[in-house]
């Protein structure tokens, strides 16, 4: 697949905010082709041959790291995983030190996850590699939004005009922010649903509708996207207890019945069963597309690596 | 010391409203006279000042210096260089150093270090509470005797209402006032930017603007209760300024200052996670910036302070939420203030008053005036000369200017302390 315009013009993927609909559409089309390739069992190991991809994870993650690792390997890159434990960061090595180390290693593609919003952007200023944000603090998680959009598009045949309800801890969710930017750009009707203590300030300015009553928020929705509620939100007093949260904002059959009969259920994982989602729904093949999200994750990451590698080749 | 004659300067004295082209003669470090026909005393050093403005040296209510404890950020000597380049001849240093200035000996140490620079009057604040920890009152009487100009915990708010009540009451006994960093800490905790759309987009923990106004409201009530004098530092929101305006109208002893970032920048300066624009309090939406400008013009704000907060690269080259708050401000104090004159928001003498006679009066000092017989603390500046703020090329040690890249009109040409040239 070739494109007449640069898909990621600044040579990094740091955020969905700022990407235009044609860019997003092109990334999804390319990812779709990789999804088909992956299902056929073929690989394309010459594309990133000789390229070094470093997975630099300052936060624990099995799922996203593995997904990037697989994507890189299927395209033929040399993949190295660096888990930087918080203890070595506390020993005084700064992000800037890390960037200098990576430059010395001649890394081409750098996948970064960090607990601080803006950390990948800071690294991108200091490293020669193309940087892919794999989740930064409460800012963005762009590849998650791409894989969610691809999953929706495959199931629903389109994005435009769909009603998507994003439910739960939107305040702390980078997944929610990236999805809001992507889905609103693609003309979905996006709702955020949760208690006011878990919704960000001025959420409506992002182009979404805000609901505190989950039934009203799910009414007529095509897509129900659940978010992970981290346990520390309970100790932080933002919600009083998990049983209260599940009662009012957990997805069960009764609440899901308010959405469209063919509404799909998504979750970025890992799930807290019985807190934000009932197991009966998470495991229901009729409604849950959680497995397909994981599959599309690899395809989307291949597409992103492909697009950034095209720019690398251009620079050579 | 030989006589010093400024010839043909535009003399600007906000204390008297003087704005005229004339000469000014300095003898033995004092202003001897000014007027149209002073002649040329024999042996006098003549400064050709045609086309330049001559004003009282600036009085800065609030600057952090690294010393003691954080000399890698700034020392008293390096701060003195930056102050001189900024036209500042008197400044008040915050006491939340390491150790905090809660002991007379420490206050005297800072005073002596300031004198040793020879270039400026450095007036330390005393700690409002021991260790600036907000718990027990410091020894205001002994600290005053040692030379403390007033009392504050610097960048830390005095959070406990009872402690603040006692501080305001007790300071009255020594004719002094308490400077508050108005921010309710339990509401601001963990925040990195003003809560709102921008912080939401950037994924940064927010500080609601109400954290400022609720502390201002509380302390106004305590000023009413105690009869004490509270001074709010770097006020940044329209809501807080409205409360202060009303308190002043009521006749309470309430004063405040702001700092250049709050009338020159708004929160968009932190876009792309620019940590040099991470300040405390955080930069606000444009409506608040406009409210600060309006409060400068209507007299609600008593002074403009540099709010100089030196930070080094290690403090700032971090992800935004982890980076230290604070901006360097000494060298840009005059230029940014003059931008509000050039922008038509303030008259020239009113802008200068906020940097000279008004803070001096608040502190009870005879400086900040072109009075005959007063110390010849003077700043000579070119009102029109353009320059660009460049982090990395600022005088002094601290380079963390939130105004990096800002083009300015109005530049200091020379600074004199008691008749001795300290800059230019």
Interface residues (C-beta under 8 A of the other chain):
Chain A: X17 X94 X95 X96 X114 X116 X117 X118 X119 X121 X122 X136 X137 X138 X139 X140 X174 X177 X200 X201 X202 X203 X205 X206
Chain B: X195 X196 X197 X199 X200 X201 X202 X203 X204 X205 X206 X208 X272 X273 X314 X317 X318 X319 X320 X321 X322
